[in-house]
Amino acid sequence: MKFKFLLASLVLGLSSTAMAGGAQDAIDAAKKAQKEAAAVGMEWRDMGKTIKKAEEAAKDGKEKKAIKLANIVVMQSKESLKQAELAKTAGPRF
């Protein structure tokens, strides 16, 4: 909890120029995460759409929104990788 508060304080304290770089870094991380999910065959449907929305938000100067959208893709990718692991052992258990 303290880490989240510290992280939120740090993000809010950044200047707008640093935020633009942060948005691009977040988008790059989202693209990398999307590729990892696609590599195991578990890319979720809206990952690409969400990345495009993040890029548009960054282009419009809405860095916080862009970072939030990019982080959603990263979270979805992590969940899809977990899903891929579970799928390996899926099947009837009788």
C-alpha positions as CSV (number, residue, x, y, z in Angstrom):
1,M,0.0,0.0,0.0
2,K,2.8,2.4,0.9
3,F,4.5,1.5,-2.4
4,K,1.4,2.4,-4.4
5,F,1.1,5.7,-2.6
6,L,4.7,6.5,-3.3
7,L,4.4,5.5,-6.9
8,A,1.2,7.7,-7.3
9,S,3.0,10.6,-5.7
10,L,6.0,10.2,-8.0
11,V,3.8,10.0,-11.1
12,L,1.9,13.2,-10.1
13,G,5.1,15.0,-9.4
14,L,6.5,14.5,-12.9
15,S,6.6,17.4,-15.4
16,S,4.5,17.3,-18.5
17,T,7.5,16.6,-20.7
18,A,8.5,13.7,-18.6
19,M,4.9,12.4,-18.7
20,A,5.1,12.4,-22.5
21,G,8.1,10.1,-22.3
22,G,6.3,8.1,-19.7
23,A,3.3,7.6,-21.9
24,Q,5.5,6.5,-24.8
25,D,7.3,4.1,-22.5
26,A,4.0,2.7,-21.3
27,I,2.8,2.3,-24.9
28,D,6.0,0.5,-25.8
29,A,5.6,-1.8,-22.8
30,A,2.1,-2.5,-23.9
31,K,3.1,-3.4,-27.4
32,K,5.8,-5.7,-26.1
33,A,3.3,-7.4,-23.7
34,Q,0.9,-7.8,-26.6
35,K,3.5,-9.6,-28.7
36,E,4.3,-11.9,-25.7
37,A,0.6,-12.8,-25.4
38,A,0.3,-13.4,-29.2
39,A,3.4,-15.6,-29.1
40,V,1.6,-18.1,-26.8
41,G,-1.6,-17.8,-28.8
42,M,-3.6,-16.0,-26.1
43,E,-3.8,-12.4,-27.3
44,W,-7.0,-10.9,-26.1
45,R,-9.4,-9.3,-28.5
46,D,-9.2,-5.7,-27.4
47,M,-5.5,-5.4,-26.8
48,G,-4.7,-3.8,-30.1
49,K,-7.7,-1.4,-29.9
50,T,-6.7,-0.3,-26.4
51,I,-3.1,0.4,-27.6
52,K,-4.5,2.5,-30.5
53,K,-6.6,4.5,-28.0
54,A,-3.5,5.0,-25.8
55,E,-1.6,6.3,-28.8
56,E,-4.4,8.7,-29.6
57,A,-4.6,9.9,-26.1
58,A,-0.8,10.5,-26.0
59,K,-1.1,12.4,-29.3
60,D,-3.8,14.6,-27.9
61,G,-1.7,15.4,-24.8
62,K,-3.6,13.2,-22.4
63,E,-0.7,11.4,-20.9
64,K,-2.4,10.1,-17.8
65,K,-5.1,8.5,-19.9
66,A,-2.5,7.0,-22.3
67,I,-0.6,5.5,-19.4
68,K,-3.7,4.1,-17.9
69,L,-4.8,2.5,-21.2
70,A,-1.3,1.1,-21.8
71,N,-1.2,-0.4,-18.3
72,I,-4.5,-2.1,-19.0
73,V,-2.9,-3.9,-21.9
74,V,0.0,-5.0,-19.8
75,M,-2.3,-6.3,-17.1
76,Q,-4.4,-8.2,-19.8
77,S,-1.2,-9.7,-21.2
78,K,-0.1,-11.0,-17.8
79,E,-3.6,-12.5,-17.3
80,S,-3.5,-14.1,-20.8
81,L,-0.1,-15.6,-20.0
82,K,-1.6,-17.2,-16.9
83,Q,-4.5,-18.4,-19.0
84,A,-2.1,-20.0,-21.4
85,E,-0.4,-21.9,-18.6
86,L,-3.7,-23.1,-17.3
87,A,-4.8,-24.2,-20.8
88,K,-1.9,-26.6,-20.9
89,T,-3.5,-28.7,-18.2
90,A,-7.1,-28.2,-19.3
91,G,-9.3,-31.2,-20.0
92,P,-11.7,-33.6,-18.5
93,R,-10.8,-34.8,-15.0
94,F,-12.9,-37.9,-14.5
